[in-house]
Amino acid sequence: MEISVVVPVYGCSKHLINLHNRLIISLKEITKDFEIIMINDGSYDNAWDTIKEIANNDKKVMGVNLSRNFGQHYAISAGLNISKGNWIVVMDCDLQDRPENIPILYKEAQKGYDIVFAQRKLRKDTFFKKLFSKLFYLILSYLTRTKLDPTIANFGIYNRKSINAVLLMKDKLKYFSVMIRWVGFNSTKMSIQHDKREIDETSYSFSKLISLAIDVMLSFSDKPLRLMVKFGFFLSSFSILFALYILYRALFGAVTVVGWASTIISIWFLGGIIIMFIGIIGIYIGKTFDQTKDRPVYIIKDIIND
């Protein structure tokens, strides 16, 4: 099979038929040997009913129904594991990723690239989302020492060997856009048109975005632990210098009464730092515990046209 299109589905049931029609037209420009994999990630609307209707009428569409909402990147993992194509396209279901761009990405990939990222030069997102995305990728790039671009998300075309490399990663926390960059391979990016969101609201609330950001940063980097060591060394050095200064003043009679305020401030400051450090270490221990349990990252309830 030449191309597989992996589409995680959550909250965009009313646009799936339009998405399917546009995908069929675009993919037929490339080849007749393709498949479309729609993964229902526990969507709150009747997305699975729509997927079943599409799959029953078109054998090129594989419908996958997860047992509950596992999250976008886990749904992508399910689709990647099932896909059979030499080339795999990953895209969202909200029609911001235009199916008409797939032939353009495929043509670019034929120049010898393993990965072609779709770069959204003019993102049709809210100011808050674009700002948060820039901050998130800036911090994540620093922590992981990986160059990340906030204008690039999941949408792109990837050859089989790059996807197989991603599937070899046994991380319990899945974040496709970071994982596909981490595996390397010969890649490029293309500027594409980014459409407005066709559904009412994003599935990522502010609290979910913050939670996802913390999980990704701690799961893909041990740099917070290294920063803790450096900060602890800085505090220790500062404390020694401050102690020598106090000793100097005491020897020359400049200190008569021990400062109550400085003592209380030091206790609260150091206590807060210690609690924060213990919390970070606790999160790492918790993630290690989750990894050792080796639970499946998703569960498939139903599948059509497998």
C-alpha positions as CSV (number, residue, x, y, z in Angstrom):
1,M,0.0,0.0,0.0
2,E,1.3,3.4,-0.9
3,I,-0.3,5.9,1.5
4,S,-2.1,5.6,4.9
5,V,-3.8,8.7,6.4
6,V,-4.1,8.6,10.2
7,V,-6.8,10.8,11.6
8,P,-7.5,11.0,15.4
9,V,-11.1,12.0,15.9
10,Y,-12.5,13.9,18.8
11,G,-15.5,16.3,18.7
12,C,-15.7,16.9,15.0
13,S,-18.4,14.4,13.9
14,K,-20.3,16.9,11.7
15,H,-17.2,17.5,9.5
16,L,-16.1,13.9,9.0
17,I,-18.0,13.3,5.8
18,N,-16.6,16.5,4.3
19,L,-13.1,15.5,5.4
20,H,-13.6,12.0,3.9
21,N,-14.7,13.4,0.5
22,R,-11.8,15.9,0.3
23,L,-9.4,13.1,1.3
24,I,-10.6,10.8,-1.4
25,I,-10.2,13.5,-4.1
26,S,-6.7,14.5,-2.9
27,L,-5.4,11.0,-2.5
28,K,-6.6,9.9,-5.9
29,E,-4.3,12.5,-7.4
30,I,-1.4,10.4,-6.1
31,T,-2.5,6.8,-6.2
32,K,-5.5,4.4,-6.0
33,D,-3.7,2.3,-3.4
34,F,-4.4,4.1,-0.1
35,E,-6.2,3.8,3.1
36,I,-7.8,6.2,5.6
37,I,-7.7,5.3,9.3
38,M,-10.2,7.2,11.5
39,I,-9.6,6.6,15.2
40,N,-12.5,7.6,17.5
41,D,-10.8,8.8,20.7
42,G,-13.9,8.5,23.0
43,S,-15.5,11.5,21.3
44,Y,-18.4,13.1,23.2
45,D,-20.5,13.5,20.1
46,N,-21.7,10.7,17.7
47,A,-18.4,10.5,15.9
48,W,-18.2,6.7,16.0
49,D,-21.6,6.4,14.3
50,T,-20.4,8.7,11.5
51,I,-17.2,6.8,11.2
52,K,-19.1,3.5,10.9
53,E,-21.4,5.0,8.2
54,I,-18.3,6.2,6.2
55,A,-16.5,2.9,6.6
56,N,-19.5,0.8,5.6
57,N,-19.8,2.8,2.4
58,D,-16.1,2.9,1.6
59,K,-13.8,-0.1,2.2
60,K,-10.8,2.2,1.9
61,V,-11.7,3.7,5.3
62,M,-10.8,1.8,8.5
63,G,-12.8,2.8,11.5
64,V,-11.1,2.3,14.9
65,N,-13.1,2.8,18.2
66,L,-11.0,3.2,21.4
67,S,-12.6,2.0,24.6
68,R,-12.4,5.6,26.1
69,N,-10.7,8.9,25.6
70,F,-7.0,8.2,25.8
71,G,-5.8,11.5,24.2
72,Q,-4.9,12.7,20.7
73,H,-1.3,11.3,20.6
74,Y,-2.4,7.9,21.9
75,A,-5.0,7.7,19.2
76,I,-2.3,8.6,16.7
77,S,-0.2,5.7,18.1
78,A,-3.1,3.4,17.5
79,G,-3.4,4.5,13.9
80,L,0.3,4.2,13.3
81,N,0.4,0.7,14.6
82,I,-2.4,-0.4,12.3
83,S,-1.3,1.5,9.2
84,K,0.2,-0.4,6.3
85,G,1.3,2.3,3.9
86,N,4.8,3.1,2.6
87,W,4.0,6.7,3.4
88,I,1.9,7.8,6.4
89,V,0.1,11.1,6.7
90,V,-0.9,12.3,10.1
91,M,-3.6,15.0,10.3
92,D,-6.3,16.5,12.6
93,C,-10.0,16.0,12.0
94,D,-11.0,19.7,12.4
95,L,-10.2,20.6,8.8
96,Q,-7.5,23.1,9.8
97,D,-5.1,20.6,8.1
98,R,-6.2,20.8,4.5
99,P,-6.4,17.4,2.6
100,E,-5.5,19.3,-0.6
101,N,-2.0,19.8,0.7
102,I,-1.3,16.0,0.8
103,P,-0.3,15.8,-2.9
104,I,2.0,18.7,-2.4
105,L,3.7,17.1,0.6
106,Y,4.0,13.8,-1.2
107,K,5.6,15.4,-4.3
108,E,8.2,17.0,-2.0
109,A,8.9,13.7,-0.3
110,Q,9.7,12.1,-3.6
111,K,12.8,14.3,-3.8
112,G,14.5,12.0,-1.4
113,Y,13.1,13.1,2.0
114,D,12.0,10.7,4.7
115,I,9.9,13.3,6.5
116,V,8.1,16.4,5.1
117,F,6.6,18.6,7.8
118,A,3.7,20.9,7.0
119,Q,4.7,24.4,8.2
120,R,1.8,26.7,9.2
121,K,3.2,30.1,8.4
122,L,-0.1,31.9,9.0
123,R,-1.7,30.0,11.8
124,K,-5.5,30.5,12.0
125,D,-5.5,30.0,15.8
126,T,-6.3,32.3,18.7
127,F,-3.7,34.7,20.0
128,F,-3.6,32.8,23.3
129,K,-3.0,29.5,21.6
130,K,-0.2,30.8,19.4
131,L,1.5,32.5,22.3
132,F,1.3,29.4,24.5
133,S,2.6,27.3,21.7
134,K,5.6,29.5,21.2
135,L,6.4,29.5,24.9
136,F,5.9,25.7,25.1
137,Y,8.2,24.9,22.2
138,L,10.8,27.4,23.4
139,I,11.0,25.8,26.8
140,L,10.8,22.3,25.4
141,S,13.6,23.0,22.9
142,Y,15.8,24.2,25.8
143,L,15.1,21.2,28.0
144,T,15.4,18.5,25.3
145,R,18.2,20.2,23.3
146,T,16.1,19.6,20.2
147,K,15.2,22.4,17.7
148,L,11.4,22.6,17.7
149,D,9.3,24.9,15.5
150,P,5.9,26.2,16.9
151,T,4.6,26.5,13.4
152,I,4.9,22.7,12.9
153,A,2.5,20.3,14.6
154,N,1.4,16.7,13.6
155,F,0.5,17.3,10.0
156,G,3.0,16.0,7.6
157,I,4.0,12.9,5.5
158,Y,6.4,10.3,6.9
159,N,7.9,7.2,5.3
160,R,7.6,3.8,6.8
161,K,11.0,3.5,8.3
162,S,10.6,6.8,10.3
163,I,7.3,5.7,11.6
164,N,8.7,2.3,12.5
165,A,11.4,4.1,14.5
166,V,8.8,6.0,16.4
167,L,6.9,2.8,17.2
168,L,10.1,1.3,18.6
169,M,10.0,4.0,21.3
170,K,8.4,2.4,24.4
171,D,7.6,5.7,26.2
172,K,4.3,5.5,28.0
173,L,3.7,9.2,27.4
174,K,3.2,9.7,23.6
175,Y,3.8,13.1,21.9
176,F,4.1,12.5,18.2
177,S,5.5,15.8,17.0
178,V,8.4,15.5,19.4
179,M,9.0,11.8,18.9
180,I,9.1,12.1,15.1
181,R,11.7,14.8,15.4
182,W,13.8,12.8,17.9
183,V,14.2,9.8,15.6
184,G,16.0,12.0,13.1
185,F,16.1,11.0,9.4
186,N,16.3,13.3,6.4
187,S,13.5,15.9,6.8
188,T,12.3,19.2,5.3
189,K,9.4,21.5,5.8
190,M,6.9,23.1,3.4
191,S,4.8,26.2,4.0
192,I,1.1,25.4,3.6
193,Q,-2.2,27.1,4.0
194,H,-3.7,26.6,7.4
195,D,-7.5,27.0,7.6
196,K,-9.7,28.2,10.4
197,R,-11.1,25.7,12.9
198,E,-14.4,24.2,11.7
199,I,-15.5,23.0,15.1
200,D,-16.7,25.2,17.9
201,E,-13.8,24.9,20.3
202,T,-10.5,23.1,20.8
203,S,-10.4,19.8,22.8
204,Y,-7.5,21.2,24.8
205,S,-8.5,23.4,27.7
206,F,-6.0,25.6,29.5
207,S,-5.6,23.1,32.3
208,K,-5.1,20.3,29.8
209,L,-2.5,22.3,28.0
210,I,-0.6,23.0,31.2
211,S,-0.8,19.4,32.2
212,L,0.4,18.2,28.8
213,A,3.3,20.7,28.8
214,I,4.5,19.5,32.2
215,D,4.2,15.8,31.3
216,V,6.0,16.2,28.0
217,M,8.8,18.3,29.4
218,L,9.5,15.9,32.3
219,S,9.1,12.8,30.1
220,F,11.4,13.8,27.3
221,S,14.1,15.5,29.4
222,D,16.1,15.0,32.7
223,K,17.3,18.6,32.5
224,P,15.0,19.8,35.3
225,L,17.0,17.4,37.6
226,R,20.2,18.9,36.3
227,L,19.0,22.4,36.9
228,M,18.0,21.4,40.4
229,V,21.6,20.3,41.1
230,K,23.0,23.6,39.6
231,F,20.6,25.7,41.6
232,G,21.5,23.8,44.8
233,F,25.2,24.3,44.1
234,F,24.5,28.0,43.6
235,L,22.6,28.3,46.9
236,S,25.3,26.4,48.8
237,S,28.0,28.7,47.4
238,F,26.0,31.7,48.2
239,S,25.4,30.4,51.8
240,I,29.1,29.9,52.3
241,L,29.9,33.4,51.1
242,F,27.2,34.9,53.3
243,A,28.4,32.9,56.3
244,L,31.9,34.2,55.8
245,Y,30.5,37.7,55.6
246,I,28.6,37.3,58.9
247,L,31.6,35.8,60.6
248,Y,33.8,38.7,59.4
249,R,31.3,41.2,60.9
250,A,31.0,39.2,64.1
251,L,34.7,39.2,64.6
252,F,34.9,42.9,64.3
253,G,31.9,43.5,66.6
254,A,29.5,44.7,63.9
255,V,26.9,42.1,64.7
256,T,25.1,42.6,68.0
257,V,21.7,41.0,67.6
258,V,20.9,38.1,65.3
259,G,18.4,39.2,62.7
260,W,14.9,37.6,63.2
261,A,13.6,38.7,59.8
262,S,16.6,37.3,57.8
263,T,16.2,34.0,59.7
264,I,12.5,33.6,58.9
265,I,13.0,34.6,55.3
266,S,15.8,32.1,54.9
267,I,13.7,29.3,56.5
268,W,10.7,30.0,54.2
269,F,12.8,30.4,51.1
270,L,14.9,27.3,51.6
271,G,11.8,25.3,52.8
272,G,10.0,26.2,49.6
273,I,12.9,25.3,47.4
274,I,13.3,21.9,49.1
275,I,9.6,21.1,48.8
276,M,9.7,22.1,45.1
277,F,12.7,19.9,44.5
278,I,11.1,17.0,46.3
279,G,8.0,17.5,44.2
280,I,9.9,17.3,40.9
281,I,11.7,14.2,42.0
282,G,8.4,12.7,43.0
283,I,7.0,13.3,39.6
284,Y,9.9,11.5,38.0
285,I,9.5,8.6,40.4
286,G,5.8,8.5,39.5
287,K,6.5,8.4,35.8
288,T,9.0,5.6,36.4
289,F,6.3,3.7,38.3
290,D,3.9,4.2,35.4
291,Q,6.5,2.9,32.9
292,T,7.2,-0.2,35.0
293,K,3.5,-1.1,35.1
294,D,3.7,-1.6,31.4
295,R,0.0,-1.0,30.8
296,P,-1.2,-0.6,27.2
297,V,-1.4,3.1,26.2
298,Y,-4.7,2.5,24.4
299,I,-7.4,-0.2,24.1
300,I,-9.3,-0.8,20.9
301,K,-13.0,-1.6,21.4
302,D,-14.2,-2.0,17.8
303,I,-12.6,-2.0,14.4
304,I,-14.2,-1.9,10.9
305,N,-12.5,-2.9,7.6
306,D,-9.4,-4.2,9.2
